[in-house]
Amino acid sequence: MENNLNQEIIEHLMHPRNYGPLENPTGVGVGHSEQSGEFVIFYIDLKNNLLERVGYATNGCHDTVVLGSMFTEMIQGESIEYAIRAADKLREKVALGPVKQQACAQMVLTAFEAAQIHQEQKENGSSEELYAIEIGMECEA
């Protein structure tokens, strides 16, 4: 099983899924670390409670790329409720790992949360281009 997991990680690293911006997303969120300057931008296209399209971009490390790829692949096409539960489970699972992975996951998941907030703000008339949340951890821990 460990060999399969390593292969999956390598595949996500070499060929990240859902990497890059979406055209006309319904929400754009940023999770960033002011200390390190690293960030993740998360794009969602939520229609009828389904995440029809998701995307992300980062200037972060390899762990951030892999986590972003795996998470977006997991939630694309799913309900927003499913995605929120998946984010919570990922946060719990990563909390058992190294601090560096916790920080990378935190950046991805915070950006996802910020994208949801941005979508809600747009629905309420906001014209902001995105919503950003700073995280207190550094990926380079």
Residue frames relative to the residue before (quaternion, step in Angstrom):
aa qw qx qy qz dx dy dz
M 1.0000 0.0000 0.0000 0.0000 0.00 0.00 0.00
E 0.6378 0.5425 -0.3398 0.4283 3.60 0.93 -0.85
N 0.6347 0.5310 -0.3260 0.4570 3.58 1.02 -0.80
N 0.6434 0.5122 -0.3182 0.4716 3.61 1.01 -0.80
L 0.6378 0.5204 -0.3209 0.4684 3.58 1.01 -0.84
N 0.6486 0.5094 -0.3181 0.4675 3.57 0.92 -0.85
Q 0.6379 0.5213 -0.3202 0.4679 3.58 1.01 -0.80
E 0.6464 0.5139 -0.3164 0.4669 3.57 0.99 -0.83
I 0.6450 0.5131 -0.3176 0.4689 3.58 0.96 -0.84
I 0.6517 0.5070 -0.3113 0.4704 3.58 0.92 -0.90
E 0.6447 0.5259 -0.3198 0.4534 3.58 0.97 -0.83
H 0.6723 0.4796 -0.2942 0.4811 3.60 0.95 -0.86
L 0.6408 0.5187 -0.3252 0.4632 3.58 1.06 -0.68
M 0.7291 0.4354 -0.2388 0.4709 3.58 0.86 -0.96
H 0.7948 0.1220 -0.0327 0.5935 3.58 1.12 -0.71
P 0.0971 -0.8365 0.5364 0.0562 3.62 0.47 1.17
R 0.3638 -0.7128 0.5614 0.2104 3.54 -1.04 0.85
N 0.8664 0.1529 -0.1081 0.4629 3.53 -1.23 0.64
Y 0.3705 0.7310 -0.4920 0.2938 3.59 1.14 0.58
G 0.7144 0.4160 -0.3393 0.4488 3.54 -0.89 0.98
P 0.6385 -0.5655 0.3723 0.3659 3.53 -1.25 0.43
L 0.3755 -0.6688 0.5893 0.2540 3.51 -1.36 0.38
E 0.4223 -0.6540 0.5544 0.2944 3.52 -1.16 0.56
N 0.8592 -0.0079 -0.0539 0.5088 3.57 -0.86 1.06
P 0.1051 0.8058 -0.5744 0.0990 3.61 0.65 1.04
T 0.4814 -0.6485 0.4969 0.3173 3.56 -1.21 0.42
G 0.7997 0.0551 -0.0462 0.5961 3.59 1.25 -0.35
V 0.0685 -0.7711 0.6327 0.0213 3.55 -1.11 0.81
G 0.0112 0.8165 -0.5753 0.0478 3.56 -0.69 1.09
V 0.1871 -0.7668 0.6058 0.1001 3.52 -1.20 0.63
G 0.1071 -0.7220 0.6798 0.0713 3.50 -1.10 0.87
H 0.0983 0.8297 -0.5407 0.0980 3.58 -0.61 1.03
S 0.3066 -0.7062 0.6102 0.1868 3.48 -1.33 0.50
E 0.3469 -0.7489 0.5279 0.2004 3.56 -0.49 1.17
Q 0.6059 0.5865 -0.3473 0.4103 3.58 1.07 -0.73
S 0.8018 0.2815 -0.1344 0.5098 3.59 0.81 -1.00
G 0.4343 -0.6974 0.4614 0.3347 3.58 1.18 -0.47
E 0.5052 0.6494 -0.4289 0.3729 3.60 1.25 0.04
F 0.0034 -0.8029 0.5955 -0.0260 3.54 -1.16 0.66
V 0.1685 -0.7050 0.6705 0.1581 3.49 -1.44 0.24
I 0.1619 -0.7337 0.6514 0.1060 3.55 -1.04 0.85
F 0.1091 -0.8013 0.5879 0.0198 3.58 -0.75 1.07
Y 0.1524 -0.7884 0.5944 0.0433 3.56 -0.88 1.02
I 0.0220 -0.7853 0.6184 0.0194 3.56 -0.98 0.85
D 0.1196 -0.7287 0.6682 0.0909 3.49 -1.28 0.57
L 0.0226 -0.8302 0.5527 -0.0692 3.53 -0.01 1.39
K 0.1034 0.7769 -0.6120 0.1057 3.55 -0.70 1.12
N 0.8418 -0.0042 -0.0458 0.5379 3.55 -0.87 1.04
N 0.6895 -0.5172 0.2493 0.4415 3.55 1.00 0.99
L 0.6314 0.5028 -0.3441 0.4797 3.63 1.25 0.21
L 0.3857 -0.6821 0.5699 0.2474 3.54 -1.08 0.77
E 0.1928 -0.8264 0.5211 0.0912 3.54 0.13 1.32
R 0.7872 0.0051 0.0205 0.6163 3.56 1.03 -0.82
V 0.0123 -0.7621 0.6472 0.0157 3.54 -1.17 0.67
G 0.0297 0.7849 -0.6187 0.0177 3.52 -1.19 0.55
Y 0.0815 -0.7845 0.6116 0.0627 3.53 -1.27 0.27
A 0.0807 -0.7441 0.6587 0.0771 3.51 -1.36 0.31
T 0.0094 -0.8109 0.5847 -0.0226 3.56 -1.12 0.61
N 0.2713 -0.6952 0.6268 0.2242 3.48 -1.33 0.33
G 0.4325 0.7317 -0.4187 0.3196 3.56 1.34 0.28
C 0.7239 -0.4563 0.3342 0.3950 3.50 -1.41 -0.05
H 0.7482 -0.3965 0.2951 0.4426 3.54 -1.36 0.00
D 0.6208 0.5452 -0.3485 0.4426 3.59 1.00 -0.77
T 0.6409 0.5243 -0.3202 0.4602 3.58 1.01 -0.81
V 0.6356 0.5223 -0.3223 0.4683 3.59 0.98 -0.85
V 0.6793 0.4907 -0.2934 0.4601 3.59 0.85 -0.98
L 0.6759 0.4879 -0.3013 0.4630 3.60 0.85 -0.94
G 0.6444 0.5158 -0.3231 0.4630 3.60 0.98 -0.79
S 0.6571 0.5142 -0.3024 0.4608 3.56 0.97 -0.87
M 0.6899 0.4787 -0.2816 0.4643 3.56 0.85 -0.98
F 0.6727 0.4986 -0.3053 0.4534 3.59 0.91 -0.88
T 0.6740 0.4831 -0.3177 0.4598 3.62 0.84 -0.86
E 0.6321 0.5267 -0.3369 0.4577 3.57 1.02 -0.74
M 0.6466 0.5415 -0.3047 0.4426 3.55 1.08 -0.81
I 0.7963 0.3590 -0.1724 0.4553 3.62 0.89 -0.88
Q 0.5223 0.6472 -0.4335 0.3470 3.62 1.12 -0.40
G 0.7988 0.2456 -0.2201 0.5032 3.55 -0.88 1.03
E 0.6260 0.5412 -0.3274 0.4561 3.57 1.29 -0.12
S 0.6193 -0.5214 0.4223 0.4077 3.57 -1.30 0.17
I 0.6100 -0.5507 0.4158 0.3895 3.56 -1.20 0.45
E 0.6124 0.5493 -0.3484 0.4493 3.60 1.06 -0.68
Y 0.6349 0.5136 -0.3210 0.4796 3.57 0.99 -0.84
A 0.6655 0.5161 -0.3049 0.4448 3.59 0.89 -0.92
I 0.6420 0.5124 -0.3236 0.4695 3.59 0.99 -0.78
R 0.6519 0.4938 -0.3136 0.4825 3.60 0.97 -0.81
A 0.6388 0.5218 -0.3234 0.4637 3.60 1.00 -0.81
A 0.6299 0.5234 -0.3292 0.4699 3.59 1.02 -0.77
D 0.6513 0.5107 -0.3148 0.4647 3.58 0.95 -0.85
K 0.6633 0.4964 -0.3045 0.4700 3.61 0.94 -0.86
L 0.6408 0.5128 -0.3270 0.4685 3.58 0.98 -0.80
R 0.6339 0.5294 -0.3239 0.4615 3.57 0.97 -0.85
E 0.6558 0.5048 -0.3052 0.4712 3.61 0.97 -0.84
K 0.6767 0.5006 -0.2955 0.4518 3.57 0.89 -0.94
V 0.6910 0.4751 -0.2810 0.4668 3.58 0.89 -0.91
A 0.5633 0.6179 -0.3834 0.3923 3.60 1.14 -0.56
L 0.6477 0.5103 -0.3137 0.4708 3.58 1.21 -0.41
G 0.6608 0.5349 -0.2947 0.4363 3.59 1.25 -0.29
P 0.7698 -0.3429 0.2639 0.4693 3.54 -1.32 -0.27
V 0.6360 -0.5557 0.3861 0.3711 3.56 -1.18 0.68
K 0.6124 0.5615 -0.3512 0.4316 3.61 0.99 -0.77
Q 0.6822 0.4659 -0.2920 0.4819 3.60 0.89 -0.90
Q 0.5988 0.5522 -0.3608 0.4544 3.59 1.06 -0.67
A 0.6759 0.4965 -0.2928 0.4592 3.57 0.91 -0.92
C 0.6509 0.5107 -0.3180 0.4630 3.59 0.96 -0.83
A 0.6566 0.4928 -0.3031 0.4839 3.58 0.96 -0.88
Q 0.6250 0.5455 -0.3384 0.4442 3.57 0.97 -0.83
M 0.6521 0.5164 -0.3218 0.4523 3.58 0.95 -0.82
V 0.6558 0.5008 -0.3049 0.4755 3.61 0.96 -0.89
L 0.7225 0.4561 -0.2565 0.4519 3.57 0.77 -1.04
T 0.6163 0.5245 -0.3427 0.4771 3.59 1.11 -0.61
A 0.6347 0.5177 -0.3280 0.4708 3.59 1.00 -0.77
F 0.6219 0.5279 -0.3296 0.4753 3.60 1.06 -0.76
E 0.6473 0.5103 -0.3033 0.4781 3.58 0.97 -0.89
A 0.6581 0.5092 -0.3071 0.4619 3.58 0.95 -0.88
A 0.6236 0.5352 -0.3396 0.4576 3.61 1.05 -0.71
Q 0.6328 0.5184 -0.3276 0.4728 3.59 1.05 -0.73
I 0.6431 0.5124 -0.3133 0.4750 3.58 0.98 -0.86
H 0.6445 0.5274 -0.3189 0.4525 3.56 0.96 -0.89
Q 0.6337 0.5280 -0.3333 0.4568 3.57 0.94 -0.87
E 0.6610 0.5043 -0.3073 0.4630 3.59 0.88 -0.93
Q 0.6551 0.5090 -0.3148 0.4611 3.58 0.95 -0.84
K 0.6344 0.5205 -0.3286 0.4675 3.60 1.01 -0.77
E 0.6389 0.5273 -0.3212 0.4588 3.57 1.01 -0.82
N 0.7100 0.4199 -0.2379 0.5128 3.58 1.20 -0.58
G 0.7115 -0.5131 0.2435 0.4138 3.58 1.21 0.47
S 0.4522 0.6880 -0.4653 0.3250 3.62 1.18 0.02
S 0.2444 -0.7683 0.5743 0.1419 3.57 -1.09 0.72
E 0.3416 0.7443 -0.5020 0.2779 3.59 1.24 0.28
E 0.5009 -0.6821 0.4557 0.2758 3.57 -1.09 0.78
L 0.7974 -0.0437 0.0591 0.5990 3.59 1.17 -0.55
Y 0.2934 -0.7052 0.6058 0.2227 3.52 -1.37 0.07
A 0.1229 -0.8179 0.5611 0.0332 3.58 -0.81 1.00
I 0.0935 -0.7590 0.6435 0.0336 3.53 -1.17 0.79
E 0.3132 -0.7424 0.5614 0.1889 3.55 -0.88 0.93
I 0.2410 -0.7452 0.6002 0.1623 3.55 -1.07 0.73
G 0.4692 -0.7081 0.4641 0.2511 3.56 -1.15 0.62
M 0.6434 0.5089 -0.3256 0.4702 3.59 1.27 -0.03
E 0.2964 -0.7208 0.5900 0.2112 3.55 -1.28 0.37
C 0.4925 -0.6661 0.4799 0.2889 3.53 -0.95 0.89
E 0.6833 0.4866 -0.2825 0.4653 3.57 1.11 -0.58
A 0.2527 0.8039 -0.5030 0.1918 3.60 1.23 0.45
